């Protein structure tokens, strides 16, 4: 199924949107990813990814009316579609399956093998 598998950063974006719910707009999504991953996120890369995911039908985007204090710029809000929820769930499940039972150097868990 097209759009069923998400790249790593796409999965981060989709999970952040799911977590933020109605507050999922560009700057908040960026902040959520940076806080949870410790990875810096360029706003340009984020908006390119949002556009790509919207083109795949995995999320919808809408712009708010400009608010005072934002220098007249509207916020771009994102919401997962049903297909987006399914793709996010599928990718997260695949990642969990790959991690189960895995021990990397320095871990005390079971060894893959």
MMTF fields as JSON, N, C-alpha, C and O atoms, coordinates in Angstrom:
{
  "mmtfVersion": "1.0.0",
  "mmtfProducer": "UNKNOWN",
  "numBonds": 451,
  "numAtoms": 452,
  "numGroups": 113,
  "numChains": 1,
  "numModels": 1,
  "chainsPerModel": [1],
  "groupsPerChain": [113],
  "chainIdList": ["A"],
  "bondAtomList": [4, 2, 8, 6, 12, 10, 16, 14, 20, 18, 24, 22, 28, 26, 32, 30, 36, 34, 40, 38, 44, 42, 48, 46, 52, 50, 56, 54, 60, 58, 64, 62, 68, 66, 72, 70, 76, 74, 80, 78, 84, 82, 88, 86, 92, 90, 96, 94, 100, 98, 104, 102, 108, 106, 112, 110, 116, 114, 120, 118, 124, 122, 128, 126, 132, 130, 136, 134, 140, 138, 144, 142, 148, 146, 152, 150, 156, 154, 160, 158, 164, 162, 168, 166, 172, 170, 176, 174, 180, 178, 184, 182, 188, 186, 192, 190, 196, 194, 200, 198, 204, 202, 208, 206, 212, 210, 216, 214, 220, 218, 224, 222, 228, 226, 232, 230, 236, 234, 240, 238, 244, 242, 248, 246, 252, 250, 256, 254, 260, 258, 264, 262, 268, 266, 272, 270, 276, 274, 280, 278, 284, 282, 288, 286, 292, 290, 296, 294, 300, 298, 304, 302, 308, 306, 312, 310, 316, 314, 320, 318, 324, 322, 328, 326, 332, 330, 336, 334, 340, 338, 344, 342, 348, 346, 352, 350, 356, 354, 360, 358, 364, 362, 368, 366, 372, 370, 376, 374, 380, 378, 384, 382, 388, 386, 392, 390, 396, 394, 400, 398, 404, 402, 408, 406, 412, 410, 416, 414, 420, 418, 424, 422, 428, 426, 432, 430, 436, 434, 440, 438, 444, 442, 448, 446],
  "bondOrderList": [1, 1, 1, 1, 1, 1, 1, 1, 1, 1, 1, 1, 1, 1, 1, 1, 1, 1, 1, 1, 1, 1, 1, 1, 1, 1, 1, 1, 1, 1, 1, 1, 1, 1, 1, 1, 1, 1, 1, 1, 1, 1, 1, 1, 1, 1, 1, 1, 1, 1, 1, 1, 1, 1, 1, 1, 1, 1, 1, 1, 1, 1, 1, 1, 1, 1, 1, 1, 1, 1, 1, 1, 1, 1, 1, 1, 1, 1, 1, 1, 1, 1, 1, 1, 1, 1, 1, 1, 1, 1, 1, 1, 1, 1, 1, 1, 1, 1, 1, 1, 1, 1, 1, 1, 1, 1, 1, 1, 1, 1, 1, 1],
  "groupList": [{"groupName": "UNK", "atomNameList": ["N", "CA", "C", "O"], "elementList": ["N", "C", "C", "O"], "formalChargeList": [0, 0, 0, 0], "bondAtomList": [1, 0, 2, 1, 3, 2], "bondOrderList": [1, 1, 2], "singleLetterCode": "X", "chemCompType": "L-PEPTIDE LINKING"}],
  "groupTypeList": [0, 0, 0, 0, 0, 0, 0, 0, 0, 0, 0, 0, 0, 0, 0, 0, 0, 0, 0, 0, 0, 0, 0, 0, 0, 0, 0, 0, 0, 0, 0, 0, 0, 0, 0, 0, 0, 0, 0, 0, 0, 0, 0, 0, 0, 0, 0, 0, 0, 0, 0, 0, 0, 0, 0, 0, 0, 0, 0, 0, 0, 0, 0, 0, 0, 0, 0, 0, 0, 0, 0, 0, 0, 0, 0, 0, 0, 0, 0, 0, 0, 0, 0, 0, 0, 0, 0, 0, 0, 0, 0, 0, 0, 0, 0, 0, 0, 0, 0, 0, 0, 0, 0, 0, 0, 0, 0, 0, 0, 0, 0, 0, 0],
  "groupIdList": [1, 2, 3, 4, 5, 6, 7, 8, 9, 10, 11, 12, 13, 14, 15, 16, 17, 18, 19, 20, 21, 22, 23, 24, 25, 26, 27, 28, 29, 30, 31, 32, 33, 34, 35, 36, 37, 38, 39, 40, 41, 42, 43, 44, 45, 46, 47, 48, 49, 50, 51, 52, 53, 54, 55, 56, 57, 58, 59, 60, 61, 62, 63, 64, 65, 66, 67, 68, 69, 70, 71, 72, 73, 74, 75, 76, 77, 78, 79, 80, 81, 82, 83, 84, 85, 86, 87, 88, 89, 90, 91, 92, 93, 94, 95, 96, 97, 98, 99, 100, 101, 102, 103, 104, 105, 106, 107, 108, 109, 110, 111, 112, 113],
  "secStructList": [7, 6, 6, 7, 1, 7, 7, 2, 2, 2, 2, 2, 2, 2, 2, 2, 2, 2, 2, 2, 4, 4, 4, 7, 5, 2, 2, 2, 2, 2, 2, 2, 2, 2, 2, 2, 2, 7, 7, 7, 7, 7, 2, 2, 2, 2, 2, 2, 2, 2, 2, 2, 2, 2, 2, 6, 6, 1, 3, 3, 3, 3, 3, 7, 7, 7, 7, 6, 6, 6, 6, 6, 7, 7, 7, 3, 3, 3, 3, 3, 7, 2, 2, 2, 2, 2, 2, 2, 2, 2, 2, 2, 2, 2, 2, 2, 2, 2, 2, 6, 6, 7, 7, 7, 6, 6, 7, 7, 1, 7, 7, 7, 7],
  "xCoordList": [0.854, 0.0, 0.89, 1.771, 0.67, 1.463, 1.237, 0.112, 2.316, 2.203, 2.146, 1.996, 2.264, 2.167, 3.427, 3.368, 4.563, 5.828, 6.327, 6.316, 6.761, 7.242, 8.745, 9.263, 9.433, 10.848, 10.951, 9.952, 12.148, 12.352, 11.805, 11.017, 12.215, 11.772, 10.27, 9.603, 9.731, 8.286, 7.549, 6.521, 8.078, 7.457, 7.503, 6.521, 8.633, 8.724, 7.655, 6.985, 7.503, 6.519, 5.108, 4.32, 4.8, 3.453, 3.163, 2.059, 4.14, 3.946, 3.77, 2.953, 4.524, 4.381, 2.99, 2.363, 2.513, 1.177, 0.113, -0.809, 0.243, -0.716, -0.705, -1.76, 0.483, 0.628, 0.04, -0.587, 0.236, -0.192, -1.675, -2.247, -2.295, -3.722, -4.031, -3.426, -4.977, -5.42, -4.356, -4.515, -3.288, -2.202, -1.037, 0.062, -1.266, -0.196, -0.009, -0.596, 0.811, 1.198, 2.713, 3.383, 3.255, 4.676, 5.635, 6.411, 5.602, 6.565, 6.405, 7.402, 5.184, 4.951, 5.422, 5.994, 5.19, 5.65, 7.176, 7.761, 7.799, 9.268, 9.776, 10.701, 9.179, 9.58, 9.401, 10.276, 8.288, 8.025, 9.078, 9.549, 9.444, 10.457, 11.804, 12.488, 12.187, 13.477, 13.55, 14.579, 12.463, 12.459, 12.562, 13.272, 11.859, 11.815, 12.994, 13.362, 13.595, 14.696, 16.058, 17.084, 16.069, 17.343, 17.969, 19.131, 17.214, 17.679, 17.192, 16.001, 18.118, 17.656, 16.848, 17.169, 15.808, 14.929, 14.869, 14.514, 15.212, 15.089, 13.621, 12.953, 13.133, 11.737, 11.448, 10.346, 12.453, 12.284, 12.087, 11.222, 12.887, 12.748, 11.392, 10.762, 10.949, 9.653, 8.534, 7.677, 8.534, 7.454, 7.492, 6.44, 8.672, 8.776, 8.178, 7.488, 8.449, 7.917, 6.406, 5.697, 5.903, 4.454, 3.779, 2.749, 4.352, 3.778, 3.793, 2.82, 4.887, 5.01, 3.978, 3.335, 3.827, 2.859, 1.422, 0.568, 1.162, -0.168, -0.435, -1.545, 0.578, 0.429, 0.153, -0.526, 0.681, 0.441, -0.923, -1.335, -1.63, -2.935, -2.861, -3.841, -1.7, -1.521, -1.866, -2.042, -1.961, -2.388, -3.03, -2.861, -3.769, -4.357, -3.704, -3.299, -3.61, -3.038, -4.075, -4.802, -4.132, -4.993, -4.269, -3.539, -4.482, -3.873, -4.887, -6.062, -4.41, -5.264, -5.274, -4.482, -6.169, -6.119, -4.886, -4.541, -4.23, -3.071, -3.471, -4.538, -2.598, -2.854, -1.908, -0.795, -2.339, -1.447, -0.179, -0.236, 0.932, 2.195, 2.929, 4.065, 2.314, 2.966, 3.424, 3.732, 3.468, 3.847, 2.958, 3.411, 1.69, 0.725, 0.777, 0.085, 1.588, 1.685, 0.679, 0.53, -0.007, -0.918, -0.134, 0.975, -0.713, -0.13, -0.644, -1.79, 0.206, -0.192, -0.423, 0.522, -1.69, -2.072, -2.141, -2.547, -1.742, -1.758, -2.637, -2.732, -3.266, -4.079, -3.91, -3.946, -3.725, -3.586, -4.917, -5.976, -4.849, -6.026, -6.141, -5.26, -7.201, -7.348, -6.174, -5.601, -5.817, -4.668, -3.372, -2.492, -3.25, -2.072, -1.96, -0.868, -3.085, -3.085, -2.655, -1.874, -3.169, -2.816, -1.332, -0.673, -0.804, 0.611, 1.51, 2.553, 1.109, 1.886, 1.88, 2.925, 0.719, 0.611, 1.455, 2.195, 1.346, 2.092, 3.601, 4.316, 4.085, 5.523, 6.026, 7.109, 5.248, 5.644, 5.68, 6.576, 4.719, 4.703, 5.904, 6.508, 6.251, 7.406, 8.694, 9.553, 8.825, 10.005, 10.072, 11.142, 8.943, 8.896, 9.31, 10.067, 8.824, 9.201, 10.689, 11.305, 11.267, 12.699, 13.528, 14.622, 13.015, 13.752, 13.614, 14.535, 12.474, 12.222, 13.375, 13.804, 13.867, 14.902, 16.293, 17.238, 16.428, 17.72, 18.568, 18.091, 19.814, 20.763, 21.95, 22.537, 22.284, 23.436, 24.588, 24.39, 25.772, 26.952, 26.657, 26.198, 26.921, 26.69, 25.339, 25.12, 24.412, 23.108, 23.249, 24.148, 22.357, 22.362, 21.26, 21.088, 20.523, 19.397, 19.845, 21.041, 18.868, 19.189, 19.864, 19.661, 20.655, 21.361, 20.509, 19.883, 20.504, 19.834, 20.687, 21.91, 20.054, 20.947, 20.431, 21.19],
  "yCoordList": [-1.19, 0.0, 1.24, 1.371, 2.127, 3.36, 4.209, 4.326, 4.8, 5.648, 4.882, 5.486, 3.537, 2.724, 2.804, 2.692, 2.999, 3.047, 4.483, 5.213, 4.869, 6.228, 6.208, 5.303, 7.209, 7.402, 7.857, 8.258, 7.798, 8.134, 9.526, 9.662, 10.549, 11.897, 12.051, 12.745, 11.408, 11.446, 10.85, 11.374, 9.762, 9.141, 10.091, 10.212, 10.763, 11.751, 12.826, 13.198, 13.319, 14.377, 13.876, 14.552, 12.695, 12.144, 11.888, 12.164, 11.366, 11.119, 12.425, 12.498, 13.443, 14.745, 15.328, 15.873, 15.216, 15.718, 14.966, 15.576, 13.651, 12.843, 13.253, 13.361, 13.48, 13.845, 15.236, 15.451, 16.173, 17.559, 17.791, 18.756, 16.94, 17.085, 18.414, 18.769, 19.157, 20.427, 21.522, 22.566, 21.306, 22.288, 21.965, 22.491, 21.114, 20.686, 21.694, 21.556, 22.696, 23.633, 23.652, 23.191, 24.188, 24.114, 24.249, 23.33, 25.368, 25.614, 24.62, 24.197, 24.24, 23.277, 21.886, 21.171, 21.494, 20.186, 20.144, 19.171, 21.192, 21.287, 21.153, 20.385, 21.891, 21.872, 20.47, 19.991, 19.821, 18.484, 17.482, 16.659, 17.548, 16.636, 16.911, 15.982, 18.173, 18.531, 18.109, 17.604, 18.314, 17.96, 16.455, 16.002, 15.683, 14.24, 13.501, 12.43, 14.049, 13.34, 13.95, 13.288, 15.214, 15.908, 16.277, 16.68, 16.143, 16.395, 17.772, 18.07, 18.619, 19.915, 19.71, 18.847, 20.506, 20.388, 21.727, 22.737, 21.744, 22.984, 23.162, 22.206, 24.379, 24.647, 24.376, 23.958, 24.618, 24.322, 22.835, 22.446, 21.997, 20.542, 20.087, 19.198, 20.692, 20.335, 20.659, 19.815, 21.883, 22.266, 21.466, 21.178, 21.106, 20.253, 18.874, 18.294, 18.364, 17.057, 17.126, 16.213, 18.188, 18.353, 18.369, 17.723, 19.098, 19.175, 17.802, 17.415, 17.07, 15.741, 14.777, 14.017, 14.811, 13.934, 14.301, 13.424, 15.586, 16.022, 15.548, 15.116, 15.627, 15.172, 13.667, 13.194, 12.923, 11.477, 11.158, 9.998, 12.176, 11.967, 11.492, 10.973, 11.668, 11.179, 12.222, 11.89, 13.473, 14.525, 15.638, 15.743, 16.465, 17.653, 18.873, 18.836, 19.935, 21.193, 22.293, 22.345, 23.166, 24.344, 25.507, 25.336, 26.677, 27.881, 28.605, 28.717, 29.096, 29.889, 31.327, 31.712, 32.104, 33.541, 34.071, 33.561, 35.069, 35.64, 36.145, 36.731, 35.907, 36.366, 37.506, 37.565, 38.408, 39.486, 38.901, 37.898, 39.514, 39.05, 38.067, 37.702, 37.631, 36.715, 37.454, 36.829, 38.743, 39.582, 39.295, 39.318, 39.025, 38.848, 37.516, 37.327, 36.569, 35.27, 34.288, 34.209, 33.545, 32.521, 31.284, 31.038, 30.525, 29.245, 28.178, 28.233, 27.201, 26.08, 24.872, 24.296, 24.503, 23.393, 22.097, 22.095, 21.005, 19.695, 18.742, 18.838, 17.836, 16.792, 15.516, 15.544, 14.395, 13.117, 12.708, 12.917, 12.126, 11.525, 10.091, 9.625, 9.404, 7.996, 7.2, 6.353, 7.474, 6.789, 7.145, 6.297, 8.385, 8.818, 8.132, 7.747, 7.979, 7.249, 5.807, 5.263, 5.186, 3.79, 3.659, 2.731, 4.574, 4.524, 4.753, 4.114, 5.656, 5.924, 4.699, 4.293, 4.119, 2.921, 1.794, 1.125, 1.586, 0.517, 0.723, -0.213, 1.915, 2.185, 2.032, 1.491, 2.503, 2.375, 0.903, 0.492, 0.108, -1.324, -2.036, -2.903, -1.673, -2.303, -1.965, -2.828, -0.73, -0.313, -1.065, -1.516, -1.195, -1.93, -3.381, -3.927, -4.012, -5.405, -5.542, -6.521, -4.579, -4.636, -4.466, -5.019, -3.713, -3.429, -4.556, -4.793, -5.253, -6.298, -7.288, -7.84, -7.506, -8.496, -8.099, -8.875, -6.912, -6.468, -5.912, -5.151, -6.3, -5.733, -5.218, -5.945, -3.996, -3.394, -3.356, -3.555, -3.103, -3.039, -2.137, -1.007, -2.637, -1.854, -2.128, -1.751, -2.787, -3.137, -4.41, -5.215, -4.59, -5.796, -6.773, -7.828, -6.424, -7.252, -8.431, -8.658, -9.196, -10.387, -10.006, -8.914, -10.911, -10.701, -11.232, -12.288, -10.465, -10.93, -12.027, -12.023, -12.945, -13.841, -15.052, -15.85],
  "zCoordList": [0.0, 0.0, 0.0, 0.85, -0.926, -1.019, 0.227, 0.714, 0.738, 1.904, 3.21, 4.272, 3.151, 4.35, 5.198, 6.423, 4.544, 5.261, 5.333, 4.343, 6.519, 6.74, 6.992, 7.646, 6.47, 6.789, 8.241, 8.838, 8.809, 10.219, 10.567, 11.503, 9.825, 10.156, 9.943, 10.711, 8.902, 8.683, 9.886, 10.314, 10.42, 11.593, 12.789, 13.52, 12.993, 14.078, 13.915, 14.878, 12.7, 12.428, 12.712, 13.374, 12.211, 12.403, 13.883, 14.354, 14.612, 16.04, 16.813, 17.732, 16.448, 17.11, 16.846, 17.755, 15.619, 15.285, 16.083, 16.623, 16.155, 16.913, 18.386, 19.012, 18.934, 20.346, 20.612, 21.649, 19.695, 19.913, 19.64, 20.145, 18.865, 18.572, 17.92, 16.909, 18.495, 17.914, 17.977, 17.344, 18.718, 18.834, 17.893, 18.07, 16.904, 15.997, 14.863, 13.79, 15.117, 14.064, 14.007, 14.931, 12.916, 12.615, 13.775, 14.042, 14.471, 15.544, 16.686, 17.271, 17.014, 18.105, 17.708, 18.531, 16.462, 15.98, 16.046, 16.521, 15.572, 15.614, 17.045, 17.306, 17.964, 19.366, 19.965, 20.687, 19.672, 20.215, 19.742, 20.528, 18.469, 17.946, 18.596, 19.025, 18.671, 19.266, 20.731, 21.18, 21.478, 22.902, 23.115, 24.012, 22.298, 22.509, 21.897, 22.378, 20.845, 20.184, 20.475, 20.32, 20.897, 21.071, 19.737, 19.683, 18.677, 17.315, 16.857, 16.944, 16.365, 15.84, 14.556, 13.738, 14.394, 13.235, 12.527, 13.134, 11.256, 10.487, 10.105, 9.711, 10.224, 9.918, 8.44, 8.083, 7.578, 6.152, 5.903, 5.118, 6.569, 6.422, 6.952, 6.378, 8.039, 8.604, 7.619, 7.356, 7.07, 6.157, 4.857, 4.285, 4.384, 3.199, 3.496, 2.658, 4.682, 5.075, 5.247, 4.823, 5.858, 5.995, 4.627, 4.434, 3.686, 2.331, 1.66, 1.012, 1.812, 1.202, 1.809, 1.085, 3.132, 3.794, 3.419, 3.29, 3.248, 2.812, 1.387, 1.077, 0.515, -0.871, -0.933, -1.844, 0.034, 0.101, 0.709, 0.725, 1.211, 1.825, 3.268, 3.803, 3.905, 5.27, 6.327, 7.499, 5.912, 6.827, 6.03, 4.815, 6.746, 6.136, 6.776, 7.938, 6.016, 6.491, 6.334, 5.342, 7.323, 7.213, 7.869, 8.845, 7.323, 7.891, 8.745, 8.392, 9.877, 10.762, 10.275, 9.414, 10.831, 10.594, 11.328, 12.394, 10.783, 11.484, 12.866, 13.046, 13.832, 15.193, 15.53, 15.007, 16.395, 16.822, 17.444, 18.155, 17.181, 17.738, 16.855, 17.157, 15.774, 14.843, 13.593, 12.577, 13.661, 12.519, 11.308, 10.163, 11.588, 10.51, 9.804, 8.804, 10.297, 9.637, 10.234, 11.453, 9.376, 9.898, 10.346, 9.873, 11.245, 11.643, 10.703, 10.257, 10.4, 9.558, 10.471, 11.011, 10.631, 11.494, 10.692, 9.53, 11.32, 10.675, 11.482, 12.706, 10.773, 11.403, 10.592, 9.362, 11.289, 10.599, 9.988, 10.579, 8.802, 8.19, 8.716, 9.44, 8.363, 8.745, 8.171, 8.857, 6.913, 6.294, 7.023, 7.169, 7.477, 8.215, 9.562, 9.979, 10.242, 11.513, 11.299, 12.08, 10.235, 9.937, 9.6, 10.067, 8.797, 8.418, 9.636, 9.769, 10.516, 11.725, 12.63, 13.137, 12.83, 13.661, 13.066, 13.787, 11.76, 11.09, 11.24, 11.598, 10.976, 11.071, 12.506, 12.728, 13.477, 14.881, 15.29, 16.027, 14.823, 15.133, 14.514, 15.147, 13.279, 12.623, 13.38, 13.561, 13.814, 14.567, 15.903, 16.311, 16.571, 17.844, 17.636, 18.438, 16.572, 16.284, 16.028, 16.449, 15.346, 15.059, 16.336, 16.443, 17.29, 18.52, 19.544, 20.326, 19.551, 20.543, 20.62, 19.606, 21.831, 22.06, 21.609, 21.753, 21.07, 20.561, 21.692, 22.534, 21.696, 22.654, 21.855, 21.053, 22.076, 21.415, 22.408, 23.606, 21.915, 22.779, 23.972, 23.805, 25.169, 26.381, 27.022, 28.173, 26.288, 26.852, 27.672, 27.429, 28.645, 29.461, 29.022, 29.632, 27.977, 27.524, 26.695, 26.518, 26.176, 25.373, 24.066, 23.534, 23.571, 22.304, 21.154, 21.251, 20.062, 18.853, 18.232, 18.372, 17.56, 16.934, 16.372, 15.821]
}
